Amino acid sequence: MLAIMVASLRSIFRSPSAVVFGFAFPFVFILVFGFIGNNGGAQQFNIAIEKGADTTNELYAAFNHAPLIKILKFDDTNKIRNAFQKGNLAAIINIQKNPAGNPPYLFSMKSTTSNNNQWPQFKSLAESIINQLSNQHYKNRPVYAQFDFEPQRDISVIREYKTIDFILPGQLGFSLLASGVFGVAFMFFNLRNTLVLKRFFATPITRPYIILGEMLSRVLFQMLTAFVIILAGNLLFGFTLVHGAVTFINMLILSFIGLIVFMGFGFIVSGIAKNDSTIPPLANLITLPQFLIGGTFFSINVFPPWLRGIAQAMPLTHLNNALREVAFEGRGIWDVRSEIGILILWGIVIYFVAIKVFKWE
């Protein structure tokens, strides 16, 4: 089994397609998005409204209809605070009627050090909205609302949510998916087509150890690429690992679980493929939808409800979510047990089908 593993591992490193799909392709995306950072395109600001704020006035309506501002709805203050600390909100705004009556409203904002990259821009945008509304009512006198743009900022949270914090887990998940599906499918199809699997039967090794030897080589290769991707993202672009080495290890554990599940797809493709030219279309039917709508480049929340439901059913979506929660939010493996549970359920179904369709000759 170990001899098979070593030989297979050598062949993987010598295969250009394995290196490209498993390492080079996702790493290029990480480099591109890492250099882009948060400076590309018009920035949209997510904000929340303080509980008890007055939302019946024109000022609130002006913020609600501003094209670059999105007001997020939360059920309770704890969820607002949680999103606020993670830097997912540019600010929390509060609008109250002025007891003195002049100006009519009092406007204030809260921010944290998590959103240092958004605070100056949002401050200018908010000021322009208030002044524009004031000019409409009071002829160039900004007195519609008295506002405070320099509140005491929360310095207890210093994490900044960067583009790389979203992109890297998605690209790592895609790397695992591509390697598990394409790598395993081509590997076992070629072994069967060249009668190598048949020749293995003449040796003392049993069938399970043949499979394990080939699987171990794929696992070692892909875990090595996962190690390099996470480490490079952290050292070159400041990818957030909240608890350092512990978070790093947890991400590798999740990568291992995801890879084992995705390799099952590869076994299925290798079993039903009639020739090597049918493997790419079959593999793409599995990988491409997950790559596009599985939360690789952007959150699935941007999709309409029907498409979001499809995305939430895909295993890559749950792996990406778990990787992001562990990396940036500092959660442990037990904290993402629901995501792992769904991956395991996928694994049970996939390997049940793989056993039925897998061919030795």
Phi, psi and omega in degrees: 000316179295323178296318178297318181299313181296315180297318180293321179296320177298317181294327178295313180295336179272354183267116179300320182295323180294318180292319182294309183287326184277330187228303189297314184299305178294329181292324177298317178299319179297318178297315182298309182289332176294320179285329177294319180062224182252023187256001184268126173077177179290135184268133175261140184251122174269128180228166175232158179257131178301138177300134180088002180288154178278116182247018182258008185255171182290332181295315177298317179299323179295318177292321183293330182260000178293130186295334183263005182240133175236120179271117181272141180262135179231148182284324183213171183292333180295321179291324176297313181298320181297312179294326180296316182292329182278357181081014179280351179240135175288327181190163168246122184253153180225130178236124180226148174292139181278118180300331180285341177088342182218112000288169186296328186228155174247130184237132178217160180225151173243148176215170176230170176288352177291336183243041177302328183286342182255337189301311182298318181292317181291326177302313180295319180296315181296319180296320180292323179295316181294317180295321179296317178293321179296320180295328179295328186260329191234022172055068174069015175248113183286073183237013178295324180214140173271124186235154181237112182258004180233060178285170175292118184272147181283115182256011181281343181240125184241006180282137175246126181279108185259166179302320182296332179293335177267319187288316187300312177300323178295317179289326175295317177298318178295320178300317179295319180295311182297316180294319181294320184277300183294314184299310182292320182299310180293321184298307184285330176295315180293322178297321179286320184290328179269008178065019177292318178300320180296321179291331177301332182294340180279354180260168180290349184289144178267165185301314181302324181286333174296312179298315182297320180299315179291321180294320181298322179296318178294320180295315180298316180298312185287327177292328175294317178294322177297319178301314182292318181298313181294316182295316180295320178298321180288317185281323185271324188235007177072031176304132188283122169239096192304312183253027174062236185298325179297315177296320178302312181295319179298322177294323178293323177297315177297321178298320179297314180298313180299319182297317180300317178296313184292331178296332177299322175300320180297321177297319180296313181298317181295332181281327184262349181289133180276327176208174186292339179285343179271350181293311180303313178299317180296317180294322179292329176299332180270317188275321188297312178301321180290323178297321185279319186239014181266019179080029180283311183257333182207162183294145178289351179292345179282348183277157171295160185306319183294321179285327177298323178296320177295316180299321182290344178273349184275139181296325181297325178301315183288326176293315179299316179299316181296318180298319180291319180294321179290316186290307188267321184272350175078021180283155178267178180299320181293330181290336179251030184297330179294319178294318178295320179300319179293321177298319180294320177298317175301317181299319180298313180295315183298313183287334173297315178292320182298322179296325182288325187258348184292139181238141178266337182228000000 
